[in-house]
Amino acid sequence: MSKDNLLMKNVLKSLHAIKLSMHDTAETGINEKLDEAIKLIEQNIESGSNTSNDEILIAIGKVLNKLPSIVSLLKLFSD
């Protein structure tokens, strides 16, 4: 297993944990973005998809941007 593949599996595990922890409390938009990121990573792992790491990072960024607590932390550290 390649290092990239292992990292993708770890990120996927983390995204699944986030989804599980927010199961009924998250807005629809957050769940949609989370599902999109999970799908891209799963496709990349399973089929060696041509999905670029940039696309995956953008999808993950969209998820994180939708989470109010993460946005607050990023603002705190950027000031």
C-alpha positions in Angstrom: 0.0 0.0 0.0 1.4 3.4 -1.0 1.9 6.2 1.5 -0.7 8.3 -0.3 -3.2 5.5 -0.1 -2.6 5.1 3.6 -3.1 8.8 4.2 -6.3 8.8 2.1 -7.6 6.0 4.3 -6.8 7.9 7.4 -8.5 11.0 6.1 -11.5 8.9 5.1 -11.7 7.4 8.6 -11.6 10.9 10.1 -14.4 12.2 7.7 -16.6 9.2 8.6 -16.0 10.0 12.3 -17.0 13.6 11.8 -20.1 12.5 9.9 -21.0 10.1 12.7 -20.5 12.7 15.4 -22.8 15.2 13.6 -25.4 12.7 12.3 -28.5 14.6 13.2 -27.2 18.0 14.1 -25.5 19.2 10.9 -27.1 21.3 8.2 -28.0 19.7 4.9 -25.2 21.6 3.2 -22.6 20.3 5.5 -23.7 16.7 5.0 -23.7 17.2 1.2 -20.2 18.5 1.2 -19.0 15.8 3.6 -20.6 13.1 1.4 -18.9 14.6 -1.7 -15.5 14.5 0.0 -16.0 11.0 1.2 -17.1 9.8 -2.2 -14.1 11.4 -3.9 -11.7 9.7 -1.5 -13.4 6.4 -1.7 -13.2 6.5 -5.5 -9.6 7.4 -5.3 -8.8 4.5 -3.0 -10.9 1.8 -4.6 -10.3 2.4 -8.3 -7.2 4.5 -8.5 -9.5 7.2 -9.8 -8.0 10.1 -11.7 -9.3 12.4 -9.0 -6.4 14.8 -8.2 -5.3 15.4 -4.7 -6.2 19.1 -5.3 -9.8 18.2 -6.0 -9.9 16.1 -2.8 -8.3 18.9 -0.7 -10.8 21.4 -2.1 -13.7 19.1 -1.2 -12.3 18.7 2.3 -11.8 22.5 2.6 -15.5 23.0 1.7 -16.5 20.7 4.5 -14.3 22.4 7.0 -15.4 25.8 5.9 -19.0 24.8 6.6 -18.3 23.8 10.2 -18.8 26.8 12.4 -16.4 25.7 15.1 -13.6 25.1 12.6 -14.2 28.5 11.0 -14.0 30.2 14.4 -10.7 28.4 15.1 -9.2 29.4 11.8 -10.2 33.0 12.3 -8.7 33.0 15.8 -5.3 31.7 14.4 -5.3 33.9 11.4 -5.6 37.1 13.4 
